[in-house]
Amino acid sequence: MYPWRSDLASRGFALLKAVGAEKALDVARALGTPRADSRSQELARQIRPQEAATSFPNSLSATYGIEAFPLHSEAAYWPLPPRYVVLGCENPGSGHRPTTLWNSSTHLSGELLDCLAKEIWIVSRIHRPFLTTVFDPASNCFRFDPVCMRPVKASSIAAKGLSTAIENAIPFDVAWDVGDILIIDNYRLLHGRGRSTVPDDDRKLIRVLVQGDAVA
């Protein structure tokens, strides 16, 4: 019934062409339970490049403004991050900037993942900070956000290894067309926002966060 499930299971993402951005919430419901972020009660929220001054405090936009976003997990500040992120393209924008994807499960060594499963990090810049690990082998959830997460030990070897891997990463670029829908497995893939050479506040995506089980 959903042919994109095989791509999602094998690659950690699926790109649906010319479906219609308005279908993002329907796709999300096929995956699990859509959930609103605490910063906005909209299940299907429009997101676009914003200047830092007009963005939610402590968000990626507040840190990077209209520049590129680094690779990160969506809503890493949730106690249990959303399993999937569904993005629908209303307008790719004047700058035609891509969404970047990087599969942490295939690009990090087992030794580094083991360290990241044991080392304690703090999730801060939220109302109630908490301790966690970057990788949870029980759920295969990889959680990372350079804005709100840091290792408790400043001399973390694992953090340096992760930073080096991300700096050397060659992400996969998703080029947007109107009506495309991108599904991202937020436990396996980090994603980011590419650069734009021109102002592109006309870039508009619909974002839906999904709590759900693994796709078989």
C-alpha positions as CSV (number, residue, x, y, z in Angstrom):
1,M,0.0,0.0,0.0
2,Y,2.9,2.3,0.7
3,P,5.8,1.6,-1.7
4,W,8.0,4.1,-0.1
5,R,8.3,1.9,3.0
6,S,11.1,-0.2,1.4
7,D,13.3,2.9,0.8
8,L,12.7,4.1,4.3
9,A,13.6,0.7,5.8
10,S,16.7,0.2,3.6
11,R,18.1,3.8,3.3
12,G,16.6,5.6,6.3
13,F,14.7,8.0,4.1
14,A,12.2,8.1,1.3
15,L,11.5,10.9,-1.2
16,L,8.0,11.0,-2.7
17,K,7.9,13.1,-5.8
18,A,5.0,15.5,-6.7
19,V,2.7,14.2,-4.0
20,G,1.7,17.6,-2.6
21,A,2.9,19.2,0.5
22,E,-0.6,19.2,2.0
23,K,-0.3,15.4,2.1
24,A,2.5,15.5,4.7
25,L,0.1,15.0,7.6
26,D,-1.5,12.0,5.9
27,V,1.9,10.4,5.3
28,A,2.8,11.0,8.9
29,R,-0.3,9.3,10.2
30,A,0.6,6.3,8.1
31,L,3.9,6.1,10.0
32,G,2.6,6.6,13.6
33,T,1.2,9.3,15.8
34,P,2.0,13.0,14.8
35,R,3.0,15.1,17.7
36,A,3.3,18.8,18.0
37,D,6.5,20.5,19.3
38,S,6.2,22.4,22.6
39,R,7.2,25.5,20.7
40,S,4.1,25.2,18.5
41,Q,0.9,23.4,18.8
42,E,0.5,22.8,15.1
43,L,0.9,19.2,14.0
44,A,1.8,20.3,10.5
45,R,4.0,23.4,10.9
46,Q,5.3,25.6,8.1
47,I,9.1,26.2,8.5
48,R,11.2,28.7,6.5
49,P,14.6,30.4,6.8
50,Q,14.4,33.1,9.5
51,E,16.7,35.7,10.9
52,A,18.1,34.8,14.3
53,A,16.3,37.8,16.0
54,T,12.9,36.5,15.0
55,S,13.4,32.8,15.8
56,F,12.5,30.8,18.9
57,P,15.2,31.2,21.6
58,N,17.8,28.4,21.7
59,S,16.7,27.0,18.4
60,L,18.9,26.3,15.4
61,S,17.5,29.3,13.7
62,A,18.3,31.5,16.7
63,T,21.9,30.2,16.5
64,Y,22.5,30.1,12.7
65,G,19.8,32.5,11.3
66,I,19.4,32.1,7.6
67,E,22.7,30.3,7.2
68,A,23.1,26.6,6.7
69,F,22.1,24.3,9.5
70,P,24.6,21.6,10.8
71,L,23.7,17.9,10.8
72,H,21.5,17.2,13.7
73,S,18.6,15.1,15.0
74,E,15.2,16.7,15.1
75,A,13.9,17.6,18.5
76,A,16.9,16.0,20.3
77,Y,15.7,17.9,23.4
78,W,12.6,15.7,23.7
79,P,13.0,12.9,26.3
80,L,12.3,10.5,23.5
81,P,13.0,12.1,20.1
82,P,10.4,11.7,17.3
83,R,11.0,8.6,15.3
84,Y,10.3,10.2,11.9
85,V,10.3,13.6,10.4
86,V,8.0,14.3,7.4
87,L,8.8,17.3,5.3
88,G,6.6,18.6,2.5
89,C,7.7,21.2,0.0
90,E,5.4,24.1,-0.7
91,N,8.2,26.2,-2.3
92,P,11.8,25.2,-2.7
93,G,12.8,28.9,-2.5
94,S,14.9,31.2,-4.6
95,G,18.1,29.8,-3.3
96,H,17.2,26.2,-4.1
97,R,19.0,25.1,-1.0
98,P,18.9,21.3,-0.3
99,T,18.1,19.3,2.8
100,T,21.2,17.3,3.7
101,L,21.1,13.7,5.1
102,W,23.8,11.6,6.7
103,N,23.4,8.1,8.0
104,S,25.1,7.8,11.4
105,S,24.4,4.1,11.6
106,T,26.7,3.3,8.6
107,H,29.3,6.0,8.9
108,L,30.5,5.5,12.5
109,S,32.6,2.7,13.7
110,G,31.3,0.2,16.2
111,E,33.9,1.2,18.7
112,L,32.8,4.9,18.5
113,L,29.1,3.9,18.8
114,D,29.9,1.8,21.8
115,C,31.6,4.8,23.5
116,L,28.6,7.1,22.6
117,A,26.3,4.5,24.1
118,K,28.2,4.8,27.5
119,E,29.2,8.4,27.7
120,I,26.8,10.8,29.5
121,W,25.8,14.0,27.8
122,I,23.5,16.8,29.0
123,V,20.6,18.2,27.0
124,S,20.4,21.8,28.0
125,R,18.9,25.1,26.9
126,I,15.4,23.8,27.8
127,H,13.2,24.2,30.9
128,R,14.2,20.9,32.4
129,P,17.7,19.8,31.3
130,F,18.3,16.0,31.5
131,L,21.1,13.5,31.0
132,T,21.2,11.0,28.1
133,T,23.6,9.2,25.7
134,V,24.1,10.0,22.1
135,F,23.4,6.4,21.1
136,D,20.9,4.1,22.7
137,P,21.6,0.5,21.5
138,A,18.3,-0.8,22.9
139,S,16.2,1.4,20.6
140,N,18.9,2.1,18.0
141,C,18.2,5.8,18.6
142,F,21.0,8.2,17.6
143,R,20.4,11.6,19.2
144,F,22.7,14.6,18.4
145,D,22.2,18.4,18.3
146,P,25.3,20.7,18.6
147,V,23.2,23.5,20.0
148,C,21.5,21.8,22.9
149,M,23.8,18.8,23.7
150,R,27.3,18.6,25.1
151,P,29.3,15.8,26.9
152,V,29.4,16.1,30.7
153,K,33.2,15.5,30.5
154,A,34.8,18.3,28.6
155,S,37.7,16.0,27.6
156,S,35.4,13.5,25.8
157,I,37.2,11.4,23.3
158,A,34.0,10.1,21.9
159,A,32.7,13.7,21.3
160,K,35.9,14.5,19.4
161,G,35.5,11.4,17.3
162,L,31.9,12.3,16.5
163,S,32.9,15.9,15.7
164,T,35.6,14.7,13.3
165,A,33.3,12.3,11.6
166,I,30.6,15.0,11.1
167,E,33.2,17.5,9.8
168,N,34.4,15.0,7.3
169,A,30.9,13.8,6.3
170,I,29.7,14.0,2.7
171,P,26.0,14.3,3.2
172,F,23.4,13.3,0.6
173,D,21.6,16.3,-0.8
174,V,17.9,16.3,-1.4
175,A,17.0,18.9,-4.0
176,W,13.4,20.1,-3.6
177,D,10.6,20.5,-6.1
178,V,7.1,21.8,-5.3
179,G,5.0,18.9,-4.0
180,D,7.8,16.6,-2.8
181,I,7.6,14.9,0.5
182,L,10.7,13.6,2.3
183,I,10.4,11.1,5.2
184,I,13.5,10.8,7.5
185,D,14.2,8.1,10.0
186,N,15.2,10.4,12.8
187,Y,16.8,7.6,14.8
188,R,19.2,6.7,12.0
189,L,19.9,9.8,10.0
190,L,21.1,13.3,10.9
191,H,19.9,16.0,8.7
192,G,20.7,19.6,8.0
193,R,19.9,22.6,5.8
194,G,22.2,23.5,2.9
195,R,23.5,26.9,1.9
196,S,21.8,29.4,-0.3
197,T,23.6,32.1,-2.3
198,V,20.6,34.4,-2.3
199,P,18.0,35.4,0.3
200,D,15.3,32.7,0.3
201,D,12.7,33.5,2.9
202,D,10.3,32.2,0.2
203,R,11.5,28.7,1.0
204,K,8.6,27.0,2.7
205,L,8.4,23.4,4.0
206,I,5.7,21.7,6.0
207,R,7.1,19.7,8.9
208,V,5.4,16.9,10.9
209,L,7.0,15.1,13.7
210,V,6.0,11.4,14.3
211,Q,6.2,9.1,17.2
212,G,6.1,5.6,15.7
213,D,7.6,2.1,15.5
214,A,10.2,0.9,13.1
215,V,9.1,0.4,9.5
216,A,9.2,-3.2,8.5
